Amino acid sequence: METTSLQPSITDFIRSTATVLDVVREGTATTRPEICRRTGLARNLVADRVEQLLSVGLIAEGELGRSTGGRAPRSLRFRADAGRILVAELGATLVNVGITDLSGTLVASTERSIDVTAGPEVTLNYVSELMNSLLGENRGADTWGIGIGLPGPVEWGSGRPVAPPIMPGWDGFDVRRFFNERYHRPVWVDNDVNVMATGEVRAGVARGHESAIYIKVGTGIGAGLVSRGKLHRGAQGAAGDIGHMAVAGSSSQGLCRCGNSGCLEALAGGSALAREAVAAADNPRSTYLRQLRRDGKELTSASVIEAARHADPVAMELLTASAALVGDALAGMVNLLNPSIIVLGGSVGRSLDLYLATVRRAVLNRSLPLATRSLQIVTSPLADRAGLIGAAYTVLDELFSPAILASWIDMGQPGELPQMTA
């Protein structure tokens, strides 16, 4: 009976503490009176929660604020320097590794070439080496958590990739355990496009938008969906895999790495552009691509982008065709989800104004007028940083959620926790 009566007060304590911490952490309230107004919590309760957060070192007091007639309030700030987050965003051929503070601000980062087809052990050992090198070069506060983005479907609850088309040998690999055993810190693993979407919504051009789509057009194609300000992962974490939507009238074309034919990724992604570039190099109308072939250069999606920047008409047609297909697919998503902003990312998606303009035209032509009345379609300003920042926010939002905060707040920092997810 006694345990039952105490449990609600413990839950309320943690929830209200998390609420106070969130508004200070996000900068939406910087004094005790502002916290009361922002959260609706009683003054004495806010005072108690603030004292708790001060005592464990999660927030700190600053200067006196402006008086409105009574005692001047003391400002409060989140101690973003109290810890740091290790992050990595893997692509098919590149990996970005970084360190952020507890506000998601990138402190240090590095980019290196990888080949995910080498398998999880080889690839992740290299990622771990890069992390260790960054930690050695940037000594400071303890690591509080680790965030990883992978270029394939990831089961959110387990952190394991599931039948990833471009990652042979990765199916079911326990990425979370791999990093947990090496760093003894909680680890969260998500799809790379989901972490990019999170980065844009929390710190990029989509900040403040309740409904958004982030689409990455690179070697492959994927989308991150945001609804009511939260990332929508779906039941298992597979939401937004737009790259494997079938393109109308192309079922017998473009064999995809997933095993099906006619997928958007197989027809419009970077691999498709590279394939088309080889054929286009023999086209007499091509200027730059033909010269690259004569010079013995390997033709890739980057070659197509480079050629288009040099006004090669064939390369421009290839990019336009890709953008039109992506735009048509997005139009269906706009009619279904009615976002207020679409952010284009990835090496192809943010390559040229021509690509953005073609996507815009396709979306506007094929979506309902009401759905596009105030729709913004823009390229990502965060570029390669979006994934690292988003991976950090993925970790931070979990660490500071009420359920997980309850397990470590008395210690002042997470340390080695039993792995928990939302």
C-alpha positions in Angstrom: 0.0 0.0 0.0 2.8 2.4 0.9 4.7 1.7 -2.4 1.5 2.3 -4.4 0.8 5.7 -2.7 4.4 6.9 -3.2 4.7 5.9 -6.9 2.6 8.8 -8.4 4.6 11.4 -6.5 7.9 9.9 -7.9 6.5 10.0 -11.4 5.3 13.6 -11.0 8.6 14.7 -9.6 10.6 13.3 -12.6 8.1 14.6 -15.1 8.1 18.1 -13.7 11.9 18.1 -13.3 12.3 17.0 -17.0 9.8 19.8 -18.0 11.8 22.4 -16.2 15.1 21.1 -17.6 13.6 21.1 -21.1 12.6 24.8 -21.2 16.0 25.9 -19.8 17.8 23.5 -22.1 15.9 24.9 -25.1 16.3 28.5 -24.0 12.6 29.2 -24.0 12.8 30.2 -20.3 15.8 31.6 -18.5 14.4 32.7 -15.1 12.2 31.0 -12.5 9.2 33.3 -13.2 9.6 32.6 -16.9 9.6 28.8 -16.2 6.4 29.2 -14.3 4.7 31.1 -17.1 6.0 28.7 -19.8 5.2 25.4 -18.1 2.2 26.3 -15.9 3.9 24.8 -12.9 3.5 26.4 -9.4 6.2 28.8 -8.2 7.2 26.6 -5.2 7.4 23.5 -7.4 9.6 25.3 -9.9 11.8 26.6 -7.2 12.3 23.0 -5.8 13.0 21.5 -9.3 15.5 24.3 -10.1 17.3 23.6 -6.8 17.5 19.9 -7.7 18.9 20.7 -11.2 21.4 23.2 -9.7 22.6 20.6 -7.1 23.4 18.0 -9.7 25.1 20.5 -12.0 22.7 20.3 -15.0 21.9 24.0 -14.9 23.8 27.1 -13.4 22.8 30.5 -12.3 23.9 33.6 -14.1 23.4 37.3 -13.7 20.4 39.1 -12.2 17.7 39.8 -14.8 15.6 42.9 -15.2 13.2 43.7 -12.3 9.5 44.2 -13.1 8.8 45.9 -9.7 9.9 43.3 -7.2 13.1 41.3 -6.6 15.2 40.9 -9.8 15.2 37.3 -11.0 18.4 35.4 -11.3 19.0 34.0 -14.8 19.5 30.3 -15.4 21.4 28.5 -18.1 21.8 24.9 -19.2 25.3 23.6 -18.7 26.0 22.4 -22.2 29.6 22.0 -21.3 29.0 19.4 -18.6 29.3 16.5 -21.0 29.6 15.6 -24.7 28.0 13.3 -27.2 29.9 11.1 -29.7 28.2 10.9 -33.1 28.7 9.2 -36.4 26.7 9.2 -39.6 27.6 6.5 -42.1 26.9 6.6 -45.8 27.7 4.1 -48.5 31.1 5.5 -49.2 31.7 8.2 -46.6 31.5 8.5 -42.8 31.2 11.7 -40.7 32.3 11.4 -37.1 31.9 14.2 -34.5 31.7 15.4 -31.0 29.0 17.8 -29.8 28.2 19.4 -26.5 25.0 18.8 -24.6 23.2 21.5 -26.7 23.9 19.6 -29.9 26.5 22.1 -31.0 29.2 20.5 -33.1 32.6 20.9 -31.4 34.8 18.8 -33.7 34.3 16.5 -36.7 36.0 14.6 -39.4 35.0 13.0 -42.7 36.6 9.9 -44.2 36.0 7.4 -47.0 34.6 4.0 -46.1 33.0 1.1 -47.9 30.0 -0.3 -46.0 30.1 -3.5 -48.1 33.3 -4.4 -46.1 30.9 -5.5 -43.4 30.0 -4.2 -39.9 33.1 -5.3 -37.9 35.6 -3.8 -40.3 33.6 -0.6 -40.8 32.6 0.0 -37.2 36.2 -0.7 -36.0 37.3 2.1 -38.3 34.6 4.4 -37.1 35.6 3.7 -33.5 39.2 4.5 -34.4 38.1 7.9 -35.7 36.1 8.5 -32.6 39.1 7.7 -30.4 41.3 10.0 -32.4 38.8 12.9 -32.1 38.5 12.3 -28.3 42.3 12.4 -28.1 42.5 15.7 -29.9 39.6 17.3 -28.0 40.0 16.4 -24.4 37.2 17.7 -22.1 34.1 16.6 -20.3 33.0 13.0 -20.1 31.1 11.3 -22.9 27.4 11.0 -22.0 26.1 9.0 -24.9 26.6 7.9 -28.5 24.4 8.4 -31.6 24.8 6.5 -34.9 23.1 6.9 -38.2 23.2 4.0 -40.7 22.4 4.1 -44.5 19.6 1.5 -44.3 16.5 0.4 -42.5 17.0 0.3 -38.7 14.7 -1.2 -36.1 14.5 1.6 -33.6 13.8 -0.6 -30.6 16.9 -2.8 -31.0 19.2 -0.5 -33.0 19.8 -3.3 -35.5 19.8 -2.8 -39.3 17.2 -5.0 -41.0 18.0 -6.3 -44.5 19.8 -3.1 -45.6 20.0 -3.2 -49.4 23.5 -1.6 -49.7 25.0 -3.2 -46.6 25.7 -6.9 -47.2 26.5 -8.7 -43.9 24.9 -6.1 -41.7 21.5 -7.7 -41.3 20.7 -8.0 -37.6 24.1 -6.8 -36.5 24.0 -5.4 -32.9 25.5 -1.9 -33.6 24.3 -0.7 -30.2 26.2 -3.4 -28.3 29.3 -2.9 -30.5 29.7 0.7 -29.2 28.3 0.1 -25.8 31.0 -2.5 -25.1 33.8 -0.1 -26.2 32.6 3.1 -24.5 30.3 1.9 -21.8 27.8 4.6 -22.5 24.2 4.4 -23.8 23.9 4.2 -27.5 21.1 5.0 -30.0 21.1 3.9 -33.6 18.8 5.2 -36.3 18.5 5.5 -40.1 20.8 8.1 -41.5 17.9 10.1 -43.1 16.0 10.2 -39.8 19.0 11.7 -38.0 19.4 14.3 -40.8 15.7 15.2 -40.6 16.2 15.6 -36.8 19.1 17.9 -37.4 17.2 20.1 -39.8 14.2 20.3 -37.5 16.1 21.0 -34.3 18.9 23.3 -35.7 18.3 23.9 -39.4 16.0 25.5 -41.9 13.0 23.4 -40.7 13.2 24.6 -37.1 9.8 25.7 -35.9 7.9 23.6 -38.5 5.5 21.1 -37.0 5.2 19.1 -40.2 8.2 18.6 -42.5 9.8 16.2 -44.9 13.6 15.9 -45.3 14.6 14.0 -48.4 18.2 12.8 -49.1 19.1 12.2 -52.7 22.6 10.8 -52.8 23.8 7.3 -53.7 20.4 6.2 -52.5 17.1 8.0 -51.7 15.3 8.2 -48.4 13.0 10.6 -46.5 12.6 11.6 -42.8 9.1 12.5 -41.8 8.2 15.0 -39.0 4.7 15.3 -37.7 3.6 17.5 -34.8 7.2 18.5 -34.3 8.3 14.9 -33.7 10.1 12.4 -36.0 7.7 9.8 -37.3 9.5 6.5 -37.4 6.4 4.2 -37.8 5.8 0.9 -36.0 9.4 -0.5 -36.4 11.4 2.5 -37.7 10.9 2.0 -41.4 8.7 5.1 -42.2 9.9 7.3 -45.0 11.7 4.7 -47.1 10.6 6.6 -50.3 13.6 5.3 -52.3 11.8 1.9 -52.7 8.5 3.3 -53.9 7.7 2.0 -57.4 7.8 4.5 -60.2 4.7 4.3 -62.4 5.3 2.7 -65.8 8.8 1.4 -64.9 8.3 -2.0 -63.4 10.6 -3.7 -65.9 13.3 -1.1 -65.7 16.0 -0.2 -63.2 16.9 -3.3 -61.1 17.2 -2.0 -57.5 19.6 -3.2 -54.9 16.6 -4.3 -52.8 15.8 -6.9 -55.4 12.8 -5.2 -57.0 12.6 -3.3 -60.3 11.4 0.2 -60.9 12.2 1.7 -57.5 12.7 5.4 -57.3 16.2 5.0 -56.0 17.2 2.7 -58.9 16.0 5.3 -61.4 16.8 8.6 -59.8 19.5 8.1 -57.2 23.2 8.7 -57.5 23.9 5.1 -58.6 21.4 5.6 -61.4 23.0 8.8 -62.5 26.5 7.1 -62.5 25.0 4.3 -64.7 23.4 6.8 -67.1 26.6 8.8 -67.3 28.5 5.9 -68.8 26.0 5.6 -71.6 25.7 9.4 -72.0 29.4 9.8 -72.5 29.0 8.4 -76.0 26.3 10.9 -76.9 27.7 13.4 -79.4 25.7 16.2 -77.7 27.7 15.7 -74.5 30.7 18.0 -74.0 32.1 17.6 -70.5 31.1 13.9 -69.9 32.7 12.9 -73.2 35.9 14.7 -72.3 36.0 13.0 -68.8 35.7 9.6 -70.6 38.5 10.5 -73.0 40.6 11.5 -70.0 40.1 8.0 -68.5 38.1 9.4 -65.5 35.6 7.2 -63.7 32.1 8.5 -64.3 30.0 8.9 -61.1 27.1 11.0 -60.0 29.6 13.6 -59.0 30.8 13.6 -62.6 27.2 14.4 -63.8 26.9 17.2 -61.3 30.3 18.6 -62.4 29.3 18.3 -66.0 26.0 20.1 -65.5 27.8 23.0 -63.8 29.8 23.2 -67.0 26.6 23.4 -69.0 26.8 19.9 -70.5 23.3 19.5 -72.0 23.2 15.8 -71.5 24.3 16.0 -67.9 21.6 18.7 -67.3 19.0 16.4 -68.8 20.0 13.5 -66.5 19.7 15.7 -63.4 16.4 17.1 -64.6 15.0 13.6 -65.2 16.1 12.5 -61.7 14.6 15.6 -60.1 11.3 15.2 -61.9 11.0 11.6 -60.6 11.8 12.7 -57.1 9.4 15.6 -57.4 6.6 13.3 -58.6 7.2 11.0 -55.6 7.2 14.0 -53.2 4.0 15.3 -54.6 2.2 12.1 -53.5 3.7 12.6 -50.0 2.6 16.2 -50.0 -1.0 15.2 -50.7 -0.8 12.6 -48.0 1.1 14.4 -45.2 0.6 18.2 -46.0 4.0 19.4 -44.7 4.8 23.0 -44.4 8.4 22.5 -45.6 10.4 20.1 -47.7 14.2 20.1 -47.3 16.4 18.6 -50.0 19.7 17.1 -48.9 22.3 14.7 -50.1 25.0 15.2 -52.7 22.5 15.1 -55.6 19.5 16.8 -53.9 21.5 20.0 -53.0 23.7 20.0 -56.1 22.3 22.6 -58.4 19.5 25.2 -58.5 18.3 23.4 -61.5 17.6 20.3 -59.4 15.7 22.3 -56.8 13.7 24.1 -59.4 12.7 20.9 -61.2 11.6 19.3 -57.9 9.5 22.4 -57.0 7.8 22.4 -60.4 6.9 18.7 -60.2 5.5 19.1 -56.7 3.5 22.1 -57.5 2.1 20.6 -60.7 1.0 17.3 -59.1 -0.1 18.3 -55.6 -3.4 19.8 -54.5 -3.4 23.6 -54.3 -4.4 23.7 -50.6 -1.4 21.4 -49.8 1.1 23.7 -51.6 -0.5 27.1 -50.6 2.3 27.9 -48.1 4.7 25.0 -48.8 8.4 25.8 -48.8 10.8 23.6 -50.8 14.4 24.4 -50.0 17.9 22.9 -49.9 19.6 22.0 -46.6 21.8 24.7 -45.1 23.4 22.3 -42.7 24.7 20.0 -45.5 27.0 17.3 -44.2 26.5 18.5 -40.6 22.8 17.7 -40.5 23.4 14.0 -39.7 25.9 14.6 -36.9 23.7 17.3 -35.2 20.6 15.2 -35.6 22.4 12.1 -34.1 23.3 14.2 -31.1 19.8 15.5 -30.6 18.5 11.9 -30.9 20.7 11.0 -27.9 20.0 14.1 -26.0 16.2 13.8 -26.3 16.4 10.3 -25.0 18.8 11.0 -22.2 16.6 13.9 -21.0 13.3 12.1 -21.4 11.5 11.5 -18.0 11.9 7.7 -18.1 15.7 7.8 -18.7 16.4 10.9 -16.7 15.0 9.2 -13.6 17.7 6.5 -13.8 20.7 9.0 -13.6 19.7 12.4 -12.4 20.8 11.7 -8.8 24.3 10.9 -10.2 24.5 14.1 -12.1 25.5 12.4 -15.4 24.5 9.1 -17.1 27.6 7.1 -16.9 27.1 3.4 -17.8 23.4 2.9 -17.8 21.3 -0.1 -18.7 20.3 0.5 -22.3 16.9 2.0 -22.6 14.9 3.4 -25.5 11.7 5.4 -25.7 
